[in-house]
Amino acid sequence: MVQDLSQQEWRLWLDPAAPWVHDRLYAPPVNLAKLPINSPTGGWAALQNTSAQVVHLPATVEQYFWGQNGNAFGLSGNYLGVSWFSTKLAVPATMQGKRVTLRFESVRLRAEVFVNQQLVGYDLVNSTPFEIDISKFVRYGQDNAVAVRITDPNGNFDWRDSQTFMWGNYRIQPTHGFGGITGKVELVATDPVYVQDVFVKNKPRLDEVEVQVTTDNQSPQPTSGTLHLEVKELSGAQRTVFAQDYSQTQVPAGQSLKTMTVRVKNAALWSIERPNLYVLTATWKGADRTQDRYQQRFGFRWFEVRDVAGGDRQFFLNGKRIVLRTSISWGFWPVNGIMPSDALARKQVETAKALGLNMLNFHRTIGQTNVLDYADELGLLYFEEPGGNQYPANGFNPTDSLGKQQADFYFAARTEKVMRMIRRDRNHPSLVIYNLHNERGAPPQAKDSAEMCAAHQLDPTRLLTYNSSNGDPTLKPNPRFKLHLRPYDNTFRAYGWFDQHHAGGPGVYHDNLYSGPKKYLRYTDHQDEIIYYGEEGAIGTPPRLQLIREEILKTGKNIGWETASYLAWYDAYDQFLTNTPGFRQLFPTVDALTTAMGNTAYYYQGRAIENIRLNNIVDGYAVNGWESMMLENHSGIVDNYRNPKGDVQLIARYNRPVYVAVKLTRKVLGVGDTSRVDFHLINEVNLKGSYRLRVQATDEQGRTVLSKTLPVRVTGGTRYGELLSAGLPLIPASAGYTTVKAELLRGSNVVASGDDKLFAVKLNAAGLPAAGMVADTSGVLANYLRAVGVNSFKEFKLGRPRGKYLLVGAFTPQQTGNPLVTDILEWVNEGNTLIVVNNIDKWATHLGRKEVVDYRGLKELGTSWYGGNFFAKKHPLFTGLPPAGVFNWEYQCFATYDRNRLGLRLFNGETVVACVSDHKKEVYSALSIVPHGRGRIVLCALDIFSTLRGVKATTKAEGDGENAALASLNTSGSNKANIVGQQLLLNMLRWAGEQP
């Protein structure tokens, strides 16, 4: 009998006065007789305190009491110390004589369990299952008092698990800092002989499994009986496909293991596309008429590494090659922080599949069983790490008794966590890889190798790796970076597994990510190892704040460790859209804004995934990362509530099983410039033979720019990425978007297709004011203007400007005369325009002192996993440039993380380009126009300078198009995309001349 106690009422009470810091700690197995009895401060009646919170499980202290110390900001509101979870437990009289246990799915961190005020259990192997025999402590036919004393000594709220934590004198493994009962609690009653565990071991023969049944005889004498195995389909007709009895005589006291082979003819295989599941029932029938029944779901499937013809090492699932596309999840969840509801667990898997991913990773933290359950049911692979499985860098003093005690405790708890994880999860067909460390900085020690051996012995059916690393990229054997064990093979290999991390991202997709068939992001020609890129391309964008807000308000409960922060974050964005003219028209809702920002990250990640697929050598790619954290990391594909942060089709289209990958070497350039187009086939459906490739490029007016049909050959088989044609020149003849479409034809049938776009700018220096001035000691602005034929400006050094504009670059503001008046401001006041494109903080500060702008400092936009995004409204300053909205690849010259990315805290003027950064509850300005008298001041924090450096003019004869004298200016260096920034500068000057 199993009774779920999770949804009955529990009382959560904080006990901040309870001592815990200097406790002695115990790893399993624990002798309860030697443990101190820690009753509640103030006695057992304290658990009925009116300050206690009624909760259901799972629940954490942070879920209900974040900021109980009076400071909820950031991480300050975390609770450290002791809390109590208590409930009443009704134990039927019919259970007397049975083995009665409390089964905990997980707790964090230490649990001391009391029944009727007696200590019955102790465990601190966090986030793993354990059970406690309470048969001798309960009162049958009565209510029983259950109390669980939870101690939360520390913890992190970010991704780091590389350093151990201290609890008094003890080192413990790092884990997320939520304290509570973090999983279900069940009351279980069995006869003295019961089935303790079933492990269904997959084998290379796909229709065959090996079943290991562990029985536990709690009686003092040997016993006899029959073990009956039955296998049924889980869905459909639920047919019985296998049934057999196995007689067992003289089963000794304690645990016994029996192994049986189960073969099912024409077994329906478990795969990502068809996740067929079976349920195995092991029933023990004792000669004394006792009985116990254990059910275990499983799937027939086999995941392995193979060497194929040509020496390439590849992953295979059920005999078919698979290229893994995954994302790393740090294990944060809304409300309680550490454990998902069933609805969220399902949503996680469904969203991954909607994106076209075929795997997810439990990264730097142990996974959750309900997530794996849905991965099994819906068809998604999983990669799992225990989290915090470190070897302390400074070790322990082996000659000191305390040091030996600490070492014994640490390594016993560390290994027990790994073993429990494997026992818990090894029957899930979705789980295919275990990894023991992430970015471990040292080679394996003896205890690490022993742990690997023990883990592999417990589950020899899966690939087991020592380290997922960002270290040495060389290809030689290296235990630190490459040590692994293959299924059913006890040979330690230090070569054959190449895992490298490139955690940071570029901000948006940019042209250097693909420059040709052998020059692109993550190109490799190294075949004789598995090539797995374990952390790739962090790009931070905000969560779906509006959807989160709606979810919070729907529950009607303002609980959760991050709830208040999300509501304030939403309010900041909503108030900006309401109070800032021109932006609500583009983004009617906060959700429209955050989704548009998410789309920039999605587009980049989709194109990066495309790169590794067309490469054909790469075997796995993990996006950095899956869920966004509230405080520290915003690079997730989804937010903490598992809402996709952008349009899922932007990634899904690059995960299709077959399509033509159209790759442009330049996506942003000038009219008349040349981009080249390569065509690759992504082919996981075994197309092969002779085909025709039909290519057509059209501009925004529907005019054909390019039309060509080419004969191509397709290899098929395990060649999943193949170059069809390379180097086709494409010269945009008009400004705006040009779309390139490709179709792979067999006869008249289109069997695969694809497309891509470029944006062309027709650089326009016409209509600039006849007279103006430039203040720039670097010479960058003057050189650029002369290069585009603008020679009418004068150099400004001091005094009163002349002309319609003053363009400021590397020039420090100067004070002359009256402290509240400057010659420049008097000149602006008369109807002229000051344009500041560099030294922005100094100029904004200077103008703030003059009471011209309400300036309160700047914000450097986050990069990589923190992130930051620009977005612009419609304005004449962007004439001839890509449409208003969030800066994506079209504005790569400003948006990439290697540019100077700043936001101004301006509280007056007109915001034209806004920006946000990481989780700050504020919207900043990147380009504003501030009226002053009859004139105006343009403050531009966008990195225009980087788009101008090195520009040199060419003659028309040297160019390659009608407007070559201007368009070819952008060919300096290798970044033609800078033409967008150059045009924006020219637009500023033109706009200054158009103002009355």
Buried (B, 14 or more C-beta within 10 A) or exposed (E): EEBEBBEBEBBBBBBEEBEBEEBEBBBBEEEBEEBEEBBBEEEBEBBEBEEBBEBEBBBBBBBBBBBBEEEBEEEEBBBBBBBBBBBBBEBBEEBBEBBBBBBBBBBBBBBBBBBBEEBBBBBBBBBBBBBBBBBEBBBBEEEBBBBBBBBBBBBBBBBBBBEBBEBEEBBBBBBBBBBBBBBBBBBBBBBBBBBBBBBBBBBEEBBBBBBEBBBBBBBEEEBEBBBBBBBBBBEEEEEEBBEEEEEBEEBEBEEBEBEBEBEBEEBBBBBBEEBBBBBBBBBBBBEEEBBBEBEBBBBBBBBBBEEBEEEBBBBBBBEEBBBBBBBBBBBBBBBBBBBBBEEBBBBBBBBBBEBBBBBBBBBBBBBBBBBBBBBBBBBBBBBBBBBBBBBBEEEBEEEEEEBEBBBEBBBBBBBBBBBBBBBBBBBBBBBBBBBBBBBBEEBBEEBBBEBBBEBBEBBBBBBBBBBBBBBEEEEEEBBBBBBBBBBEEEEBBBBBBBBBBBBBBBBBBBBBBBBEBEEBBBBBEEBBBBBBBBBBBBBBBBBBBBBBBEBBEEEEEEBBBBBBBBBEBBBBBBBBBEEBEBBBEBBEBBBBBBBBBBBBBBBBBBBBBBBBBBBBBBBBBBBBBBBBBBBBBBBBBBBBBBBBBBBBBBBBBBBBEBBBBBBBBBBBBBBBBBBBBBBBBBBBEBBEEEBBBBBBBBBEEEEEBBEEEBEBEBBBEBBBBBBBBBEBEBBBBBBBBBBBBBBBBBEEEEBBBBBBBBBBBBBBBEEBBEBBBBBBEBEBBBBBBBBBEBEEBEEBEEEEBBBBBBBBBBBEBEEEEEEEEBBBBBBBBEBBBBBBBBBBEEBBBBBBBBEBBBBEEBBEBBBBBBBBBBBBBBBEBBEBBBEBBBBBBBBBBBBBBEBBBBBBBBEEBBBBBBBBBBBBBBBBBBBBBBEBBEBBBBBBBBBBBBBBEEBEBBEEEEBBBEBBBBBBBBBBEEBBBBBBBBBBBBBBBBBBBEBE
